[in-house]
């Protein structure tokens, strides 16, 4: 009787008459409450009707009952999978396989549940058995590939997907899976081919269009990527991932406001989308909307406290607002996370936050560990050029602090011995500085539209002897170019005062103050010591004509003016407290700082009041042209440096303008730059070894005007006689360093650190 009812119930179930099927399964269970097949099928009916609780109850009863057939056990496993009960599903599939050991479908679904349970090895074993049973079954190959992906074996996964495509070349999911693995392996060109193949078969596949766009972003072909994302969104307007990736492409092309609008749409559809919050926060920061950037990253961390790198960027954003209320806790959290090996900081942020060169190295190593490692383009060839060919890579051949420092070096290069190339991936601005730099090089090459690999290939084709990265990990950097090893000698210099933690960078150009000998273990690069300061300086920098007046600058006529024109993110509460104590002890004194953003101004005024100083004693100077900035510095009496990150270009600007500067010699490269400059200018007495000594010296000079006047006179004299601003001398030393690097490579010797002789003039070069 029950067999007849069961066949009728199956018939009604297949016909879609779920209510009648449920009634018939129920009739069977009235007479036999432990009827395994009826319990399984009733659970399935409940599931199909959206009655998850009832489905779960029937499934639980079935689990208590011995399976009478492999099909019934298999069906129960499938039902339990839909209920996300993978451990129970696994038990059911094992029952089915005990009754029928070569049950193909049970093997496949057993493997899928094992994947969900993160038992990847056992999942692979299940799929291997399925492949052996039916080697022409595409589903077995695609699942085998999935297991291999989960095991971190992408090359074998690709082989599995290719086996499936050999059987069914028009199977879109296989093309998609193949493309995703290639994309995750940073093989963007081949990934693009796979997604294009999927789209040739299914032109309106929104996911394929989205994935194609992502591959194009990886290839830095942003306009094509945007077209692909737009095509995806025309089909599926609520495709959140496409909206986020569209924002990434827009931000990469400098269209920050449009990027924010794309992120806004993504968040309308999915308010807890962490990627959209993080990326929108970054774009808002770049737009100068610092408070809003803080809110986005705070929200992202509420959703996932372990989201990579956001803790560090949040602290950086708060520093830009001079919001220090959570700084101490943030520092402690970062230190703990670093000890635990978590990736919470971008390396560039450690320059502003960290006083530990070891911590900076660890952060850089972790950051670069996930980079792809392309095959080297240079493979040991030794070039024999008439001149050493040096390529400088930067986004900053324009009105930028790096250009202000190094423009004179480019002009002073010995053209008889060195052929220089500018590899520019920054804005093509119509400025006097950009024109000056373009004229300084033998060749100025705009590579904005090229991928990292294409730029690297260009360097290899030009047979560049020495490639010098001027960006490091700063904004708009492209470390992927030198990762391709296009040149025999690769160095980084000037733009990034820290290690890059990358094996492809042979040298870091420094001096013995910014990197003492006992700090060398904290750098992945070989250290090249220049004789004076590592920092290039342009002896052609000029202040605006005419006299600056305190009235025009909004300064009190007779006040003692402490100044600090550092970017406000470098100001820490510890240093600010010193500044406020100086204002308290020096009557009729003011602090003149850079006007960066209204939030920072508001917070600094509040912090001053908290320390008992009238907020109006803080005077904020607006951003002005570079020549005007040099001119106005003469109005100040004493420049107060910051720690743990010193003034760099800002410090040499102050010294060039004749403004005395005092600093603390810190624990990292970035915290020792001002000391390096002062030593090269013959003013080592202005570099102190602690905040207490810094405060005492500042107070002494502020209260002893004749002593300060003596310092100013010495500064003016030394500017003309000491090495810091001698561009010709510096360039000869830099060229001597290049010759040493070149000669080692010509002899087939590995790079090692060395010191340039103060008398060196690159005379040893012979082509």
N, C-alpha and C positions, 0 to 999 in steps of 0.2 A: 504493500500500500504506500509506504513512504517513498519508494523508488518512483512510483507513478506521480505522486505529488511533487517530488523533486524535479522530475522531467518537466512537468507543467510549470513549476515555478521558474525553472531555467528559461522556458519558452517565453513566459510573460516578462521576465527580466530582460532578455535579449530584445524583445519588442518595445521596451521602454515603459511598460506598464508597471511601474515601481510599486504602486499601492497594492495591486493584486499579487505581485511577486512576494511582497512582504507578508501578505495575509497567508499565502500558501506556505512560506517558510515557517511562519508561526504555527500553522496547523501541524506541520511535521514535529515541531519542538514541543507541542502539547503532549504528543504521545511518546516522544523521545527527547527529553530536555538536553541530552548530551550529543545530539546528532551533529557531528563535526561540520559536515558540508553545509547543513542548513544554518548553523551559527555563523559560519564564514560568509555565506552569501547574504544573510540578513544584515550582518555588519556592513557589507559592501553596499547594500541598498540604502542603509542609513547614511553612509558616507556620501553616496551620490545625491541624496536629498538634502545634504548640508547639515545632517543631524549628528554632529561629531560626538556628542556625549553618548548617544544611544549606540553609535558605531563602536565607540570604545568599550562600552559594557558588553556588547555581543562578542567583540574581539577577545576580551578578557575571558569570557566563558569558553570560547573556542580554544584558547591557550591551555585551559585546564583539561581539555579533552584530547584523547589520542587521535592523530590524523589517520583517516581511513584511506586517503588517496594522496599521491604526491601533488596532484593538481589542487586539491583543497588546501594543503599546507602552503603551496605556492601562492594561491589567491589570498590567503590570510597574510602572508608576508607582504604582498603588494599593498594590501589595505593598511597594515601597520606602518609601512613606509609613508603612505599619504598622511598618516597621523603623526609623522615625525618620531615614531617609536622604533628606532633602528635596531636597538639591542633585541627587542622582542621580535622584530622582523627577521633578524638573523637566526633566531631560534626556529622560526617557521621554515625558513629556507633550508636549514640543516635537516629538519624533519623531512622535507620534500626530497632532499638529496639522499637521505638515508633510505628512502623508499625507491628512488630512481637516481642512482649515482651520476648518470650522464644527462641530467635534466638541464639542458642548455639555458633556458630562460631563468631557472632558479640560480644557476651559477652567475649569470649576468647581474641579477638583482641582488644576490648576496654580495657581490663585489661592490655594488653601488652603496649598500648599507655600510659596508666596511669603510668605504671612502668617507661617508658621513661621520663615522666613528673614529676617523683619523688613523685607522689601521691600514696603512697604505700597502705594506708588504703583503698582507693577507689578501687585500683587494686585488693586487697584481697577480697573485697566485690563482685566484678565482678566474680572472680574465684570461690568464695564460691557458688554463684548462678549457675555457670556452673556445678560445682561438684554435686549440688543437682539435676540439670536437667539430667546429664548423669554420674552417679557415677562410671561407668565402663570405662570411657574415660580417657586414660592415660595422654593425653595432658592437661586436666584440673588439674590433680594432680601435674604434673611437674611445671605448671605455678603458682599454688597455693604455692608450695614450694619456687619458686623464689620470690614471694611477701613476704613470711614470712622471707626469708633470708634478703631481703632489709629492713625489719622492725626490724632486729636484734633479731629474734626469731629462732635460729638455731635448737633447739630441736623440735619445731613444724614443721619446714621445713623438718627435717629428717622423721618425721611421715608422711608427705605428700608424700615424695619420696618413702617411704616404702609402702604406699597404692598403688602407681603406680606400684611398683615392684611386689606386690601381684597379680596384674592384668596381668602384662606383665614382667615376670622375666628376659626375654632375651632382654630387651630394654636398650641398651648401654648408651644412654644419661642420663637415671635415675641413673645408677651406677656411672657415671661421676659426676653428680650433687651431689649425696650423698657423694662421696669422697671429693669433693671440700669443702663442708660444714664442714665435719669432719676435713679436713686439716686446714681450717681457724680457727677452734676451738682448734687447736693444738692437736687433737686426731689422731696422726699420724699412730698409729697401725691400727685402724679401717679404716682410709682413705686408707691405703695401701691395705687392704682387698677389699675395693670397687673398686679400680683401677685394682687390680688383677682380680676381677670378670669381669670387662669391657674387659680386655685383653683376658680372657678365651673365650669370645664371639667374639672378634675382635682383633686377635693377632697383626695386623698391624696398629692399631690405634695409630698414632703418638702422639696425645694429651694425650692419656691414658698412654703411655710410659713416656712422659714428666712428667705428674702428679705423676706417680708412683715414678719417680726419686726424685721429690720434697719431697714426703712423706718419702722416705728413707733418704734424707738429714736431715729431721726433726727428724728421729730416729738415726741420726749420723752413719748410715751404708753407708759410703761414697763410698766404692768400688762398692757395689751393685747399688748405685745411678748412678755412672758413667757408669756402664754397661747399665742401663736403658736409660740414656740420649744418649749414643752412638747408641743404637738400634733405638731410636726416630730419630736421625739425619741421620741414614742410610736410613730411609724412607723419611724424609723431611729435607734435608740438610740446608734449610734456616729457620728452626724453631728457631727464635730469643730467645724466652723464654728458650728453652732447652739449647741453647748455654750459656746464662747468668747463668742458674742454674748449668750447668756443671762447669763453672768457680768458682761458690761458693763451690762446692764439692772439686774441685782441691785445692782451697785456704785453705779449712779446713784441707786438708791432707798435707799442706806445699808445694805443688807443684805450687809455685807462678808464675813461668814463663809460665807454661802450662795454668794456669788460665788466664793470660793476653792474651795468644794466642786465647783462647776461647772467651774472651770478644772482641778481635779484629775482629773475624769472625762475631760476633753479630752486631758489629758496621758497618761492611761492608754491611750487609743486611739492617740495620736500623741505619743510622748515628745519629739520635736523640733519641736513646734508653737511657733514663735516668738511668735505672738500670745498664746497662752495663758500662756507664761512671762512675757512683758512685763506683761500685764494682771494676772496673779496677783501678780507682784512689786509692782505699784502698790497692789493691794488689801491685801497684807500690810503694806506701809509705812503705809497708812492705819489698819491695825489695831494699829500699834506693833510689829510683828514685823520689826524693821529688818534683823537679820542674815539672816533668810530672804529678805527682799526683795532684799538684795544678791546672794544666791546665784542667784536667778531671773534677775536682769538680767545677771549674769556669764555664766550659761549661754546666754542669748539672744545675747549678743555673741560667744560662742564659735561659735555656729551661723552668725551673720551680723554681721560687724564694722560693717556700714553700716546696721543697722536704725535708723530715724529716732529721734532724741531720747533713746536709751537710754544713750549715753555720759554725757550730762549728768545724767540721773536717777540713774545708778549712783554718780556722784561725790556727788550730793546725799544719797543714802542712806548712803553711807560717812561723810559729814560728820555725819549724825545719830547715827552710832555713834562719832564722834570717831576714826575709823579713817583715818589720814593716810598710811598706808604707800605708797599708789599715787597720792597727791594731786599731786605734782609732775609725774609722767608724764601724769596725767590732764589737768592744766591745759595741758600742752604739746600733747597730742593734740587738745584742744578748740580751742586757738588755731589749730593747723594746719588743722583741719577747717573752722573758721570762715573762714579765708583762702581755702580751696578752695570755699567756697559750699555746704557740706553742712549739712543740717538735723539737727543732733545735740543741740540744746538747746531746751527749752521756755524762753520768755522769763523766767518767774519765777525760774528757776534762775540766770540771769545776775546777778540781784540779789544773790545770796549769793556768787557765784564771781568775778564780773568787776570789774576796776578800770578798765574802759574804757567810757565812755558810747557811743563809736562802735560797739564790739562789741555793746553792748546794743541799739542801734538796728538794726544789721544783723540780729541774731537776731530781733527783733520783726517786722521787715519780712518776713523769710523765713517766720516763723510765720503771719503774717496773709495772705501771698500766696496760700495755698491756700483761703482762706475764700470762700464764695459771696458774691456781690455783689447782693443783692436790690434790686429797684426801691425808690426812696425813698418812704416813706409821706407825709412832709412835702414839699410841692412849691411852696414859696415863699409860702404864705399868711401874712398878718400878723394875729396875734390881737390883739384889743383888750379885754383883761380889766381889771377894776377893780384886780386885784392881779397881780403877776408870779407865774406858776404854776411852781414848782420841784419836780421829782420827784427823789428820791434812790433809787438802785437798789442793793440789797445783799442778801446772804444773812446779814448779821451784825447784825440788829436784835435782839440778845440779849446774853448774857454773853460778850463778845468784846472784844479789844483796841481795835478800831475804835469800838465803842460807848462804851467807857470814855473815849475822847477826845472824841467829837463829840456826846454826848447833850445837853450843856449848850447847844450851838449850836442844835440843833433847838428847844429850849425858849426860847431868846432871840430867835428870829426875830421880826421886826416883823410881827405879824399884820395890821396895817393896810396893809402894802405887799406882803407875800408870802403866797401860799397854798402850803403845803407838802404834798407827798404822799410817803409811804413806799411803795416798790414792793419788797415782801419776797418773796424766793424761798428763804429759809432756814428752819430749824426753828421751829416755833411753840411755843417752850418756855415753861413756866409759871415765869417768874422775875420778880423785882422790876425788873430792867433792861428786860426785854421790855415789861412793863406801863408803865414810865416812858416808853419810847420811843413806844409806841402812843398815849399821851396827848399827846405833844408835837406830833404832826402834825395837820393839818386832816383828813387821811384816811390810814388805814393799810390797804394793799391786799395781801392774800396772793395771790401768783400762782404758787405752787408747782406747781399742776396745769396751768399753761398753757405752751404752746410759746413760743419766742422771738418768733415772728411774732405770736402772739396777744397777748403782753405789749406788743410794739411797737404793735400796733393799738390796744390800750387807751390807751397814752400819746397816740397821735394823736387818738383820739376825745375824750380829756380836754383836748385842745389845750394840752398842756404846753409852756411857753415854753422852759424850760431843764431838760435831763435831766443828772443828775450821777451817774456811775458810781463807786461807792465800792469796787469790787473789783479793777478792772484784770484782771490774769491770775492772781490768787491763787486758792486752793482754792475750788471751788464758783462760780467766776465764770461769767457768761453774756454775753460780749461780742457774741453774735449779736443781742441785743435792739437795741442802738444801731446795729448794722450795717444795720438796716432804716430808719435815719434817721427816727425817729418825731417828732423835735422840731427846731425851727429852730436851737437852740443845744445843743451836746452837749459835756460836759466830763468829765474824770476827776480824782479827787481823793482823797487821804489813804491809801487802802488799798494802793496800788501805787506805790512810789517809783521810777518808771522810765517811759520812753516806751512806748506801746502800738503804735506803728508803724502806726496805722490812720487812713486819711483821714477816716473818719466821726467822729473825735473832734476837735473844734475847739480845745479849750483844755485845758491842764494847769495847775492852781493850785499855785504854788510860792512861793519867796522867793529873794532874790539870793544867798543862801549855798548852798542846796541845788542851784540851777541858776545858776551865774555866767553873765554875758552871753556869754562866749566858748564856753559849752557849748550854747547854743541850737540850733546846727546839728545836734546829736545827738538832737533831739526832733522828731517829726512833728507835734506839737501846737503851737499858739501858746501862749506862756508868759505867764501872768498872775502878776505879782509882788505878793504881799501885803507890807505894810510891815514887819512884825516877823518872826515865824516863820510858815511855811506851816501848821504843825501846830495844829489845834484842841486846846483843853484844857478839861476840865470842872472848874470851880471848886467843884462840889459833891462831888467825890470825897472820901470819908471813910475814914479808917483805923478799925479796930476799937477799941473802948473798952478802957481798961486799959493797963497797962504791959507791953511785951514784955520777956522776960528772956533773956539769953544761955544760961542753963541750959536753959530750955525749947526753945531753938533748937538745942541741941547745940553751942554755941560756947564756946571757952575764955573764962573770965571776964576775963582781963587781956590777951589777945592783941590785936594789931593785925589787924583784919579787912578784908582786901581782898574786894570782892564783885563778882560779875558774874552778874546774873540773866537774861542773854540766853538765848535758845534755844541749845542746845549746838551746833547745826549752824553757828552763826556763829563758833565758836571755830576759829581756824586755828593751825597749828603755829608760825608766826612770832609771833603774839600770845601764845600759850601759853608760848613760850620767854621772852618778856619777863616774864610773870607769875612764872615759876619763878625767874628771876634776882632779882626783887623779894623773893620769899620767902627766897632765899639771903642777901640783904643786909640784910633787916629781921628782926632777932631776934624770936622769939616772935610770928611772924605766921602767918596762915592765909589760904587762899583759899576763899571761900564761893560756891558755884555751884549752879545749879538741878539738882535730881535729875530727869533726864528719862527715862533708861532704863538698865538695868543694864549693857548693853554699853558705852555711853558712859562710865559710871562706871569700869568695869574698864579701858577703854583710857586714860582720863585718868590714872588711878592709875599705869598702866604707863609712860605718857609722863613723868609726874613723876619716877618712879624712874630712868628713863633719863637725866634731866637732873640727877640727884643730889639730889632732894628726896624726903623721906619721904612716901609716899602718904597717910599719915594727916593730913597738913597740908592736904589737900583735904577740905572738908566739903560734903556735898551736902544742900541744903535741899529738902524735899518740896514738891510743889505744894499750895497752900492757897487758901482763899477770897481774893478780891481785897482786901477790907478787912484781912484778916489779913496779906496780903502787904505792903500799904502799911505796916502797923504794924511788922512785923519788920525792915524796911529800916533803921530807926533804930538797929539794933544794929550795923550795919557802920560802918566808918570811912571807906572810900573805894571808890567804884564805878569799876571798870576797864572801859572800853568795848572793843568788838571792831571789826575791820576785815577785809575791805572792806565789810562790812555792819554798820552801827552798831546800837545800841539805839535803838528808836523810841518806842513806848508805854512800854517798860521804862525808857527814859531819863527821860521826863517823870515817871513814877511815882517814881523814885529822887529826883529833884529836888524833887518835891512833898513827899516824906517828909522832906526835909532832908538827904539824903545827897549829898555832893559827888561829882561825876562828872568824870573826865578822858577826853578822846577825841583821836583823830587826825582831822583834816579830810581826807577821802579824795578819790578821783577821780570818784565818781559820786554821784548823788542819795542813794542808800541809805547811802553812806559819809560824808555830810556833814550828816545829820539832827541828830546830837547837837551839832555845832557851831552849827547854827541855833538850837537850844533854848538853848544857853549864852549866845549873843549876845542873845537876846530876854530873858534873865534877868539881864543885866548881869554875866555871868561869862565874858567872852571869853578871859580868861587861862587857862582850863581846857581850851581847844581848841588842841591843838598841831598842828604841820605835818609831823611825821614820827614814826616809831616810836621813834627815839632820843630825841627831845624828850619824847615821852609817857613813856618809861621814866624819864628824868631827873626829870621833874616828879612822877611818882608816888613815886619814891624820896625826893625832897626833902620832900614833904608827909608821908610816912610817918615820916621821921626828925625833922621839925620840928613837933611837936604844937601849939605855939602858932600857927604859921602856918596849920595845918589848922583850928584852932579859929576863927581869924579868917575863914577861908573859910566855915565853917559858919554863923557869925553873919551874914555878908553874904548868904548864900543864904537864910536865914530872913527877913531883912529884905526882900530883893528879891522874894521870893515874893509879898509883899503890894503891892509898889509898881511892879513892872515888867510888861511886856505879856504874858509867856508864859502866865500863868494868869488873865488878864483875859478871861473868856468874853464879856462884853458888848462890849468893845472889838473883839475878834476877829470877832464876828458882824457888827458894823457894817462892818468892812472887807470881809468876805466878801460881804455884801449889796451894797456899793458895786461890787465886781467883777461881781456878777450884773447890776446896773443897766447898767454899761458894756457888757456882752455884749448885753443886751436892747436897748439903744438902737441899737447898731450893726445889729442884725438888723432893727429897726423902720425904720431908714433904708435898708435894702437893701444895706448894706455888708458886705464879706467880713470874716471874723474876722481880727484881728491881735493880737499880743501887746501888753500894756500893764502899767503899774504903778499900783497903787491909792495914792492920796494918803493919807498917814497921818491927815489930818484928815477924811477922807471918812466920811459917815454915811448913804450911800444917799439923800441928799436930792434928787437930781436926777430921781428917777423921777416921771413923770407918765403916768397911764393914757391 
